[in-house]
Amino acid sequence: MLGLMQDWPLLISKMLEHAEINHPRRELMGLLPEGGEFRYTYADMALRARKCAEALQSLDVKFGDCVATLCWNSHRHMEAWFGISGMGGVTHTVNPRLFAEQIAYIINHAEDKVLMYDITFHPLVEKLAPQLKSVRHYICMVGKEHLPESSLNVLSYEELISAEKGLYSWPEFDENTACGLCYTSGTTGNPKGVLYSHRSNFLHTLLVLGKDTLGIGSTTSILPVVPMFHANAWGIPFAACASGAKIAFNGPHHDPETLHKLIIDEDVNFTAAVPTVWLGMLDYLVKHDLDLGKLEAVTIGGAACPRFMIEAFQEKFGVRVNHAWGMTETSPLGSLGTENAAVADLSKEEKLDIQCKQGRTVFGVEMTIKDDDGNELPRDGETSGRLMVRGPWIAKEYFRGDGGNILDENGWFDTGDVACIDAHGYMQITDRAKDVIKSGGEWISSIDLENEAAAHPAVKEAAVIGIFHPKWNERPLLLVVLEDGASVSFDEMTQHLTGRIAKWWMPDAMEVIDEIPHTATGKISKKDLREQFKDYTLPTA
Ligand code: ADP
């Protein structure tokens, strides 16, 4: 027997309509790539998103077509998200931090019909254009007066939409229709496409609104530093529409001064970004003796959030840190560490220990850890294994079947992360499966070592990689970037690490380097470091 409730497809356009009807005057503002700032309301945004859909239709974009965006966080990017997906197209958010060849590869792979891009990327687009096989139109997200000179026939976004009426009514279709496409940064092989559906993004949005997740509501003023070109900006733009939250878009600006100014001027009370963004911000705040205004909470994820960062936000600035884990394949939220009744009575230090973990599984996702033979491992907070997830916003295969079958026989997706889960359900990433250091048959977590080394006051950033060792197979090499004018010897570092890590985890050597390479998504690039140190011989070898 079927239930007798209404079939109401879970479509992206429903979120926009909700914002337009229920929060028409709520403000959105942003810094523009062509300079200056911009301010309008959800009512304006919804109208312009409809005009965007009409303009794309007039360019012959059809249901199911992919349209690429190469844009910063901005109101225009948001209009494009809703305009493209709302009409049944697929918004392919392109990460501009990928290598140029990778960008050409993914645009060709997706067969994008139109490329909408911010003026910042015009030189890149001109360079790529001869390689782009499917792109029929280039739309630069500016007014006609800012249109760059070009050999391409570049259209002005503002001019295009000003020619439209905005009478478009969002079509209804199957909620399982594809609505968004985002490629993983391809640390191995070519990037692979994760194809989100209206349904998966809708359900993920309901999740994001919850108190134990991002807790976004109508009184929230958000600075989503996390980019809209990567993993749906953690679902924030959708959740903002669904709740009427204000957004301040930072556009092309990621420097602490600009971000801080936005936080203060726009009464931002919630923000989210990867740890590297906050490293710079905390430095800046201390240097200039500043506070964070009305900021209440920051979600930090994408890479492990170091303990000192959680402490600094909470102790110095009274801002709660919620540590999150996820990946492109998980839409991206998989787990989050908000306050939890089960651990409410613990001491401050113990709570901090827990906050360093990657949080508890969010409702709607199932999570387990398995050994290499596929056996589930105990949730004892110590045994670590392959982290596996499943749920309605977890990928079941990559776009165009790349990589073949990605689920095991019980439908679990192997995240490639190594983790343990404790009795309260807190998951802790101990490593990427390929970064774990295999010493004498045991695993050493490079992330734990990095966090402890980074807690040394002389250290700005730390990375640990496994180096070949004739007896142990691999042993850890610690690489550090130092704070300006600071110094630390290997002996001082080993003293600092003693008692903080298992004895046999102690790095065999330390090298001071000028810079730690990062991937397109802001993570330490272990691949580059391994390449750089491939001929390194450990003094213990
Ligand atoms: P990429 O395209 O680089 O794979 P993703 O954002 O999809 O970009 O990367 C997801 C990976 O990032 C996860 O599998 C995990 O290894 C890492 N990650 C995400 N959040 C955290 C976190 N809070 N702590 C540690 N690692 C994290």
Residues whose N, C-alpha, C, O or C-beta is under 5 A from the ligand:
A	BS01	ADP	Y183 T184 S185 G186 I300 G301 G302 A303 A304 C305 A324 W325 G326 M327 T328 E329 Q358 T415 D417 I429 T521
